[in-house]
Amino acid sequence: SNPDWAKIGAAASKKRTSSKQPAKGKSQHSTKIAKILSREELLIQRLGAELTGISKPKYSTIGAREFVPYFHSSVTIEGIKEACNKFFKETDPALKYLVCDVLAGVHGPSCTSIDQIDVSLIHVRFIQKPFSPISSSFLTDTIYPESKFRKEPEKSVSLMMRKKSTLGDDDDVSSKPTPSLSLTAMMRVGRKINAESTKHASISVKSFNLVDMKWTSHGSCSFQIDEKILGTGGFRNAYSATSQNGMFKNKTWVLKRYKTEAEQSVAERQQSLEDHTKTSVQMVALSNYFSSKLKELNDNLPKFTYVKIFYGEINDNDKEKKEYVTIEEKIDGSFVKYLNNDGCCRDSDDELTKQAQSLAHFSFVLSQEKLLLTDIQGCGLKLSDPEIASSVYHLNKESLFCVGNFSRKAIKRFGMTHNCNKYCEMAGLQALDKDHFNTYDDQVELADGSVIK
């Protein structure tokens, strides 16, 4: 045989074989993707929408890295966007009309292929949809003050004329989507609906950002408030409310208003109704933070989530004083209290009660024994209306948290009655020394020196 042909054949065979071996970089990329699919989660760093800096412009980070659930069969850019849209919009209503954009890193650029990013840490930002129904002024006020937004195209005269038409005209109304009705709304049709059963209110709405420690104004929103009391607590009554404005549209909300006698009770603790209402919203944000940090310790731990909540001022010219309210996401189902605001734990075989006590224990440890999450209540893993007990009731003559702050009294009762369970062990929490809590006062001392026993 010809030796030259033998060499050529051997070289060709070697080339075919070597071309089938994956490059080292591709092999690592495939390994990282396989890890994502097996763990069913992405490690995400959220970034701001706009580049900052002059010499080395980059996108600034927003908050800590987050583990985002991922249940697709393959890792794709669209799959990442879908997962991040769902995850971040559940906790930040200001993102409702924005879309996720995947970046190659803090310096960009935007990516369209999974091969363009390092999947071990994925960078995303949220930007405006083309022709979003939300106004640029709303976005400017809430998230990205330096953003420049595209204007919606001017609508044609023919389109504007069609919008003015009624069901009696010849327009093809079948092309218009039918608004969705909730099951509750459908059932209401079975009873007489009185025109006077709801009242209109114009409410100035604000939300609180725990990371920035800032309030964001969402302008004035119109609400229809049911006159029938949905539920009642120690200081406030709850009412069903609906709105056709922005983020509140197509949902039923719970609006909580103070009872007449509440102002005096709040004033006795050196607080105004305005301060007390804002603090109650801030407490929900802090409670959500405790729950998120607990989940980071062990991914097998269940995660409690607190409802979306907003601060509101009702603009009623007929009243001398402003009315301060909260607007909260409605929880459907049976409401259960897992832990009282006095911190007293009850023995229970109920798993959610054990998980709630573990969350309270964790809040005490994370805050270096300065704070205790109490009044843990809700339906399943969805919670609302927390209270926080602080080791000192006032700071610089200003009361901390809300009227449900039983301070060292609640902390003492929790420490004396809490028995660690498997969820405490999963979080790596050590059992509390019950003798240590005997040193705690069983009373609440106010800023003016008076005492509540």
N, C-alpha and C positions, 0 to 999 in steps of 0.2 A: 504494500500500500504506500501511497505517496505521503511522506512525513509532513509536508507542508499542509496538505488537506487535514491531516490528523490534528495539527496545531490549531488550524482555523476552527475545526469542529469543537475542540476542547475550549477555546476562547469563547465561542458562541454559547456553549452550554453554561460556562461560568457566568456570562453576562445575564443569561435568562434566570439563573438561580439567584444571583445577587440582586437582581431587580425586584425579586419577590420579597426580599428582606426589608422590613420597615426601617426607616431612618430613626435614629435615636430620639430626635425631637418628636416625631409622630408617635413613637411608642409611648413616650411619657404623656403625650396629649390624650392618647386612647386610655391609658391607665387612669388619668384624672377623671375622664368622662365616665368610665366604669365605676369609679368610686362614688360619683354623684348619683348614678342610677341605683347603686346598691344602698346608699344611705338615704336616698330620696330627699335630698336637700341641697341647696346652693349656698355658698358663702358670698354675701352681697355687701358691697360698700356703696352707699348712696352718695351722690355728688350733687352740687348745685347746678342750676341750669346754664349759667353763664361763666365764661372764662374770667379769672381774676389775675391781677399782676401784669406787669409790662415787660420786664426782661425775660421772664420765664412763665408765660401765662399757663394757668392750670385751673381745673375745676376744684373748688374747695369741697371738703368732705362734710357731710351732714350726719351727725350722730355716729354711733358705734356701728361696727359690722353686724350684720344680722344673718341668722340661718333662715333661709326661705324654703318652705316645703316645695318639692318638685316631684310630680308623679307621672311625667311623660315617659314614653318608652325609649326616647332618644333625646339628646341634648341639642337644641337648636336655638337660634336667636329668637325666633317667635315664641318658643316655649319659655324661654327666660323672661321675655317681656310679659307674657300672660301670667306667669307665676308672681312676678314682682308687682304687676298691676293689682292683682288680687290681694297680696300680702300687705303692701304699704297703704292701699286705699281703705283697708278695713280700720286702720288706726288714725289716718289723716284725711278728713273729709275735704280739705282744701285741694287734694290731688284728683278729685272726681273728674274734672274735665281736662286733665292732662294725660299724656301717654308716656310710657317708658321708652327710653332710648339707651341702648347698650353701647358702652364706650370701650376702647382698647385699654384705657388707663386714665389717670388723672389729667393727662395732657390731651386726651382724645386720640383719634377721631371716632366718630360714630361707626359702628360695625354692622355688616350685613351677613357675615358668614361666621360660623363657630370657630373656624380655623384662624380668625383674626384676633382672638382673645385668649388670655390665660384663664382657663376655667376654674383654677384653684381659688381665685379671688376675682369676682366679676364686678365691674364698675357700671353703675346705671345712674341716669338722671331722669327727671320728669319734665317734659316740655309741652307746650301748647299743641293741641290738635289743630290741623288745618281747618279753618272756618269753625272754631269751637263756639258753641252757644253762649259760653261764659264771656263776659266783657273783659277787655284788657285792663280796665281800671280795677276790677275785682282782683285779678291776678297780681297786678302791681302792688296793691295794698297788702296782699296776704303773703306772697312767697318771694318773688324775685323783683326787687325794686328797680333793678337796672335793666330788666328785660325789655326788648323791643318786639312788639307783636305785629304780625301781619293783619291787615284790615280785611274784614269780610268784603267780598265783591258786592257792588251795588245791585240790588234786586231790580229786575226789569219791571216795567209798568204792567205788563200782562200778568206777571206773577203776583204783584201787589193787588191787582184787581181780583184775581182768583181768591185771594185770602179773604176778601170782603164778601164773597158769595155765601149764601146760606143753603140749608138742605133743600130749600124749595127751588133752587136754580138748577141749571142743566149741567153743572160741574160734575165730574166723575168722582164722587166722594169715596168710592170703593178703594181708590188708590191711597187714601189717607189712613194711617195706622189707627186702630181702635185703642183708646186708653185702657190700661189694665185696671181691674177692680180687685181689691183684696177680698178674701172670704168674709171678713167682718163687714165690709161694705155691702156685699151681696145679701148677707143675712139681715142687714138693717132695712133693706128694701121691703122685707116682709112685714115691717111695722110702719105705722104712720110716722112720717118725718115732719116735725114742726119747723116752720121757718125760724122760729125764735129759739131753737134748741142750741144754737151756736152763736158766739159773739166774735166780731172782727176785732183784731188788735194789731197795731203797727209796733213792731219790737226791734229795737237796736240790738244787734247780735254781735257777740265777741267770743273768740275761742282762745284757749291758753296753750302756749307751747312750752313744755317743760325744759327742753334742751336750751332754748334761748332765754327762758324765764321772761317771756314777753306776751302781751295780749295783742291779738289781731282783730281788727274791726271788719265785719262782713256787711256793714251797712244796715239799712232798715228793711226788715222783711215783714210781709203781711201774713198773719196766721188767723185761722178760724178755730176758736177754742170752744170745746163742748162745755156747756154749763153744768152738766151732771158731774159730780165728783167721782173720779175713777178710784181713788184711794186716799187715805188720810194718815198722817204721821203726827209726831209730837208737836211740830211747829208749822207744817205745811200741808196743803191739800194738793192732790194731783189731778190733772185734767187731760183728756185726749186733745190733741191739736194737730192740724194739718196745714200745709202751705203749698203754694204753687211757685215758690221762689227757689231758684238755684238748687243747692245741695239738700234742701228740705223737701223737695218735690217727690211725690209718689211714695211717701212714707207716713206712717202715723207716729207722732212724737208724744212724749209726756211732758206737759208744762206744769211746773210746781210753783205754787204761790203761797206766800206766808199767810198764816191765820192772823186775825186782828190782834190777838194777845201776844203774838210772837215778838213784836218789836220791843216790848218791855223786857221779856225774858232775855233777848239778845243783848239789850242795853245793859242789863245787870252784869253782864260779863265783859263790859267795856268794848262792845263792838257795835257798829252800825249795820243795818240790813244790807247795805251795799257791800261792805267789807265781808260780811258773813257769807253772802251769796258767791262772791268771787272766790273766797277761800274754799267753799264747798266744791267748786269746779277744779281748783288747783289740787285738792285732795284726791280727786279721781285720777288726775294725771300722775300723781305720786304713787297711788295705789297700783296703777297699771305698770309703773316702773318697777315696783317691788315684784310683781308677778312675772314680768319679762326677765328680770335678773335671776329669779329662782329657776326659771326654765333653762337658762344658760348653764346652770350647774349640772343638770342631768336631763338629757333630751327625752328620757322616758317619763319624766314627771309631767302630769297634765298641766295645762296652762289656763288659769282663770283670766278672763278678759273683762274689763269694765266698759260700760256703755259709752258711746260718744255723748259728750255733754257740752252745752254752750251756756254762756252767761247772757242774760237779756234784760233790757230796760223797756218797759211798756210806756209808749208815748201817748198819754191820755190827757188832753187839754182840760178835761172836766175835773181832773183831780189836782189837788195842790201839790202833792208829793209824787215823785217817780215811784213806780212799782218795780221791784227787782225780782227776777224769776230765773229759773234754770229750764233749759229745753234739752230733754234727754231722749236718747234712742229707746223705743219701747221694747220691753222684754215680754215675750209671749210665753205662757205656761204658768205652772204653780210656783209661787214665790216662797223660798225657804230661807230662814235665818240660820247660818252655820255657826256664827260666833256673835255674841252680844257686845254692845259697846262698853259694858262694864268689865270685859276681859275674862269673864268666868267661862271656863271650858266644861262641856258636859261629856260624859262618857257615851260613846256612840259607836255602833258598828257600821254606820253610814260612811262610805268612802269619801264622799264630798266633804263631810264634816271633818274628817281626818285631814284631808288635803287643805282645807281652810285653816285649820289650826297650825298646820305645818307652814303655810304662807305667813301667818301672823308671827310665828316663831322666827322665821327667816327675816321678816321686816325688823324685828327687834335686834337681831344679830347684825344685819347689814348697816343699821343706823347706829351701831356701837352703843346699843342699849339706851338710846335717846328717844326712840319712837316705837310705837306698836300699832300695827294695823288692826282695827277692830270693826265691829258691826258689819261683818262679812255676810252678805246676803244676795240672793238672786235666784236664777233658775238654771240648774245645771252648772256649767262653767262660765255663764254670763252673769256678771255682777253689777250692782249699782249701790249708791248711797253709802259709801264707806265712812267710817270715822277714824281718826288717828289720835291716840293717846300719847302725850309727850311727857318726858321726865320732869320738865319744868313747864308750868302752865302759861307763863308770860315771859316775855323777853323785852327788856327796855320799856317796861310798863305797857306793853302791847300784848294782848291775848293771842295765843297760838291756836291755829286750827279753829274748830267750830264748837258749838255748845255741847256736842256729844263727847268732847274731850274730857274724859274722866282722869286724865293725867296719871300720877303715880298710883292712884287707887286702882285703876284698871290694870296697870302693869303688874302691881302686886298680886291681884287676883289671877291674872293669867299665869304668872310664874308659879303660884301655889297650886293651881288646878290642872295645868297642862302636863300631860304625859306623852312623851315622844312616841311617834308611831313610825311605820315603815317609810312614810314619805319624808319624815325628818331624817331618817337614816339615809335614804336615797340622795338627799341634799347635803349629806355630810354634817348635819347639825348635831352638836353635842347636847346631851340632856341638861336642862336648866337646874341649877342648885336651888332647891326650894328654901333652904335656910337663908340664902342671900336675900330673898324677897321679904323676909320678916323685918328687915331694916327700913322698908318703904312705908311712908305715911299712908294711912288709909283715909285720905282727905284731899281736897283740891283747894289750893290757896290762890285767890284772885290777885290781880295787880294792885288793888286798893288795900290789900291786907286781910280782907274778909275770907272766911273759910267755908267751903261746902263739904259736908260730911256724907 
